[in-house]
Amino acid sequence: MHRRTFLARSSAALTLAAVRPLRAAGASSRTGAPPADFMARFPACTEFEGKVPIARIATGRIIHRFFDTSPISPSGRYVGLFRLPQETISPRPGEAGEVVVVDLHTGKERVVATSRGWEVQMGANVQWGRTDADLFFNDVDPATWTPFAVQLDPATGKSRRLDGTVFTVSPNGKQLASYNLIASRLIQVGYGVVLPPDRTRRNAGPVADDGLFVTDIASGKAKMIASIRDIVDRAVPKLAIPNADRCEFYCFQIRWNRQGTRVMAFLRWHNPAAPRGGPRLLTLVTMKGDGSDIRVAVSPERYARGGHHPMWAPNGEDITINLNIRDGTKELDLVSVRYDGANLRSIHPVGSGHPSMHPTLPFVVTDAYTHEPLARGDDTVPLRLIDLRTKTETAIAHVLARRSDSAKLTTEFRIDQHPVWDATGRYIVFNGVHDDTRAVYVADVGAWLAKAITRG
């Protein structure tokens, strides 16, 4: 095929993708396109030097969840968000925030529930399941201090209490996956639920009664698919952890691949007897959805050199991640690695923030931290679109990422953009700051991607 013909067909295919859902083999059914004119119903964002159209869809202490799950509903009509009760004080046991749904057809937002099961970075882990009638989030029963997952139909208000908690919903909408969201706060705050200190257990050694959990939504029952002991004993290659019995171990950040065949998760640990609790060490493991075939994707030794934020690639086999892989430097590359640690390679020479690949095209979106070299030092961070073919990138916006009082706060309160593709690959949802409070935005990158494909 001639190059000009190829480019023309590629551009045409992208144009169709901008108005029609994308679907991959085994992929989620959550592929509805938002209404074509929805951005006109919301205030245009003009303050971020945007190179693409950007709309502010919600403001006032509000966030979308993370860079691995789109907050746009399966039909494309609604956006599920979380409103913090306040922005500068750590969550207190029993303190409630709001689960909010924004209607892209009408431009209106509605509080559909409250939740006591939240922290600052992830909120209550609000996300959609198989249909618009399946909105999931965490809550806590203050009578017993039991955390649990909620399945809510926002249209009717009908809800179910499920066993276990939710960090991510499986692509087919049939299962929840989670780790111990209570205990994980002992290794990193911001991602779990808050209970009184006497209700938060410590894991002394590689325990057999804590690990990774899956809830069957139909039955509402949860089970542990792999314990921390299982991961330490069965991972391939074998994890050699010195003084393991003296360490505290916690699982962290579990997520499904798009095909629903494997999950990835962190195993994290430290030695509390060491000065200042010792370094927080970690490894990235993957396994099948039943907990079998545990593989080490990124070893503790590799992670100790520097790295963060893995994400499944669309093929369900590879993982993108920021890693230090070059000797003699502390810089991070954007790296691809297979689920079992094979085929580790750089795919872009500058890594930062929360990178994820477009559903079908050779592009990555990511942000940066305000302390990373790509930030300009003005409290903004670049929203980066990376062309993997040419190893070039464009900052499509410089997003305000700090409130006026951010310098007085710990990193628990940082305002991460968490850019995430919608199911069609046309829109990017991200967090930012407006009028000194957290806000949520949508960028329309369909036309920009079409031109980039044509340019080659």
N, C-alpha and C positions, 0 to 999 in steps of 0.2 A: 504494500500500500504506500502511495506517495505521502510524504510528510504533510503537505498542504491538505490532502484529503483526510488524513488522520486527525489533524488539528481541527478541521471543520466539524468532523463527526464528534470529536471529544467535546467541543464547545456546545454543539447541539445537545449532546447527552446531558451536559451540565445544566443547560437551560431547562430541560425537562425536569432534571432533579430538583431544580429550585422551586418547582410548583407541584411536584408529585413525590410521594413518599419513596424512600429507597428501602430495598429489602434484600438481605443476604440469606444464603442457605442456613437454616437453623436459627435465624435471627429473631429478635423480639417482634411481637405483633404490634408494638407500640410505635407506629410509624405514621401517624396522622399529621397532615400539614396544617399549620396555623392558617387562619383566614388571610387571604392575600393582602387585604388592606388594613390589618390590625394595627400596624405601627402608627397609622394616622390618628388613632383613638387615644394615644398617649403623648405626653410632652416629648418633643424632640430634644435630644441631648446635644448641646452645642459647646459644652465646656471642656471636652476631652480631646480636642484637635482631631476629631474623627475623620477618617478617610472613607468611611462607609456610613450609611444611615444608622443612627442609634436612637432608640427610644427608651425612656425611663418608665418602667411599668409599675413600680411600687417604690415607696420611700417611707422612712420613719422606723428606724431600728429593725429593718427587715433584711433577710438574706435568702438566697437559694442554697441548696445543700452542698454539693461537691462537684468535682469535675468528671465524675464517672456516671452520673445519672441526670438526664435532662429533667428539669422541673415542669416541662410542657407535657400535658396529659396525652394519653394514647390517641384521642381524636384530633389533637392539635388545638382544642378550644380553650383549655384552662391551664393555669400555671399554679403549682403548689409551692408555697413559701412558708417561712416561719418568722414571726415578729418577737424579738427579744423584749422582755419586760423593762430592761434597762441595759445600758451599753458599757458601763464602767465598773461594775461590781460583779464578782464571781457569783454564779448561781447558788442560791441557798436551798437546802432541802425543802421540797414542797412548793417552791416558788413557780408560778405558772406563766408560760408564754402563750402566744396565739398561733394556731394553724390557720393560714390565710389562703384563699383561692382567688386568683384574678381571672376574670372572664375576658378573653381576648376578643370576643364578639361584641361585647358591650363596653369594655374598658373599665368595668366596675370591679371592686374587690370586696370580699366577704370573709368575715371570721367564721370558720366552720367548726372549730373545736379549740379547746385549751389543752395544754400539756405541761406536766411537771417533770417530764423525762427529757431534758435537754441540756446542752452546754453551748458555749458561745460559737464555736467553729461550725458545728453541724446542725445547730438547732436541735429539733426533735427527730432528725433524719427523715423529714417529710419527703415522700416520693410516691409515684404512681405504680400500680400493678398492671393487670391485664387490660382493664377498661377504666373509663372515667368514673365508674362507681367503686373503684378500688384505690383509695388513698390510704397509705400506711404511714404511721409515725409511732414514736414511743411515748409512754406515759408512766406514771408511778402511782401506786395506791398508797396514800399517806397513812392509812390505817395500819397497814402491815409493812410498809416500805418495800413493796414488791414492784419491780419494773416489769412492764409488759408491752407488747406490740398491740396497736389498734388498727383494725381495718374499718374504714369509714366510707360510706356513700355520701359525698358532700351534698348531693341534690336532695336527698331524703332525710339526712341526719342519722340513718340507721348505722349502727356500729357493732363490732365484735371485739372482744378481748381475746388475744391469742397468747399461747405460751411463748416464753422467750421474748427477745427483743429483735429489732430490725436495724441492721446497718445497710444492707442492700437487698432488693427484691430480685429474684431470678428473672431472666429474660422472658420466660414463658408465663410469668406471673403466678406460678404455683407454689413457690417456696420463698421464705425469708432466710437470709444468712446473717449471722451475727457472731460476735465474740463477747466476752464478759465486759459489758459497757460500764459496770460499776468499778471493777478492779482495775481496768485499763487506765483509769485516772491516776493511778499510782505511778505509771510510767510516762504518761503525757495527758495533760488536761485538754479539754475542748471538744471531745468527740463522743462522750458517753452520756451517762445520767448521774445525777448527784443524789446521794443518800447521806444520812448522818454518818459521821466517821466510824461509829461502832458497828455500822452495817456494811462496812467496806473491808473485805478480807484481803490478806496478803498471801501470795503464793510462794511458799518456801520450798525451793527446789522445783524440778520439773514434775509437777503434780499430775495425777491421773484423773482428777475430778473437775478440771477446768480446761477449756480449749476453744474449739470452733463448733458452732451450733447451727442447725437448720430446722426451721419450723415449716411443717406441711400446712398450707393455708386451708385446705379443705377440712382437715380434721382439727386444726388449731393446736396440734401437739408438736413439741420441740424435742429434738434429740441431739446429743453431741456426736459429731461425725469423726472428730479426731481430738484427742486430748493433747495437752502440752507434752506429756510423757510419750505419747505416740509420735509426735513430731520429732522430738529429740532422739528417740530410739530408731525410728523407721525411715527418716529422711535419707534420700540418696542424692549426693554422697553423704556419708555419715557426718553429723555435726559433732565436732570435737570441741566441747565447751569446758574449759578448765574450771575446777571447783564448782561444778553445776549445783551440787547440793547446798552450797552456801548462797546461791543466787536466788533472786526473785524473778519469776517468768510470767509474762503476760502476752496474750495474742492481741492483734491490732489490725484494723482496716482490712476486712475481708470483702472481696468482690468477685462476681461471676464474670467469665468471658461471655461474649455475645451469644455463643452457641449453647451455653448452659452446661457445658461438659466438664469444665474445671473451675476451681476457685483459686485465687491467690490470697495470701495473708502474710502479715509480719509475725515473727516470733521475736519478742524483745525481752531483754533481761539486764540486770545489774546486780552488783554485790553490795548490799546495804552496809556491810561491815567495812568496806573500803572508804578512804577519805572522801567526804562529800557524797557518799553513796556510789562512788566509782562511775566509770563511763557507762552511758546507756548504749548497749550493744544490740544489734538486730541482724536478722537474716530474712530474706523473702523466700517463701515456700509456695508451691502450688500442689494441688491434689485434685483428684476426681471428686465429683459432687457427693460421693458416699464416703469420702475420707481416705480412699485407697490411693496407691501410687503417689506417695509423697515425694516431691522432688525439690531440690534447692535450686532456685533460679538465680539468686544473688547471694553469695556466701558472706558470712560475717567479716571475713578478711577483706573482701572487696568493698563492702559497705563502710568499713572503718576508714577507707581512703576518702570518703565523701560521696554523698548521693541522696536522692530523695524522689518521692512521688512516682511510683510505677503505675502503669495503666495498660490494660489489655489492648493489643492491636486488633483491628477488625477480623483478622483471620483466626483468632482464638488460640493461636499457637505461640505467638510472639508477644513480648512485653516492651513497651517504651518506658524509659526511665532516665533521669538525670544521674550520671555517674562520673566519677573521676577514673579514667582508664589510661591516662597518659602519664608516664613517669616524669618526675621532675617538675610537676605543676600541681596546683590545687584547683585548677579550673575543671568545670563539669562539661562533659559532652552530652548531647541527646543521644541515647544509646538504645539499640534494639538487642534483645536477648530472648532465646527460646525459653519455654516454660520450665525446662530442665537444666538451664544454665548454658546450653550450647549456643554456638553462633553469636557470641557477643561481639558487637561491632558498633562503631559510631555512625549515626545517620545524619548528624548535624553537629558542627564543632562548638556550638554554644548552647548549653542547657540552662534552663531556669524554670522556676515556678511549677505549674501543674500541666504537663504536656499530654495531649491526646490527639490521635490521628483522626482525620476526616473519615466518615463511614465508608466512602468509596474512592476518594481521590487522594493523590500523593501530597497532602498538606497536613501540617500539624498546627494546632492552636495552643498557645501557652501564655502565661503571664510572667511575672517576676516578683520577687520580694523587694521591698524598698531598700534593703541593704545589699542586694546583688548588683554586680557591676553594670548591668544593663539599665538600672534605674538612674534617673537624672539628678537625684538628690533634691527634688522639689516636692516630695511626698506623692508623686505619681509613679506609676509603673506602666511599662509598655504592654499592650495587648498584641502579641506577636503572631503573625501568620507566616509559617515557614513552608517554603516550597522544597520538598525533598528531592526533586529532580535536579535542581540547580544549586542547592544549598544556599539559597538566598532567602531573605525575609523582609517583611514590611511591618512596621508598627502601625496598625490600623487605628489605634487610639492610645492616648496616655491618660490612664484612669487614675483619678484621685483615690488614694488608698489609705489615707490617714485622716482622722478627725483632729481638731485643734488641740485636744488633750492627749493624743496618742503617746506623746513622749513621756507622759507621766504613768503610763500603764505598762503592764507586763505583756509578753508575747501572747498570752492567752487571749488578748483582746485585739490582736492584729486583724486587719480587714483584707482577707485574701479574695482575689477575684474569682478563683475557681471556674475559669471559662469552660463551658461545656457545649458541644454540638447538639442541636436538636436532631430528631430522628431523620429529617429530610436532608441534613447537611447544609442547609441554607442559612440557618440562624445560629448565633452564639449567644448564650445567656451568661451574664457575669455580674458579680457584685461590685459596688463602688461606693462613693460618698457623695451626697447631695445635701447642701445646707447643713453640713456638719453632722450628718446622721447616715446610717447605712441605707443603701438603696439598691435596687435590682434593675438591670438594663438588658436590652436585647439589641444585638447588632445584626443587620442584614448584609451578609457577605456574598450573596448569590451572584450579583453582577461582577463583583471584584474577582471571585473565583473563575467565572466564565472568561474574563479578560486574561487572567493569569494563565489559564489553560491554552488559550489561543496564542499567547506570546511564546509559550513553550519554554 
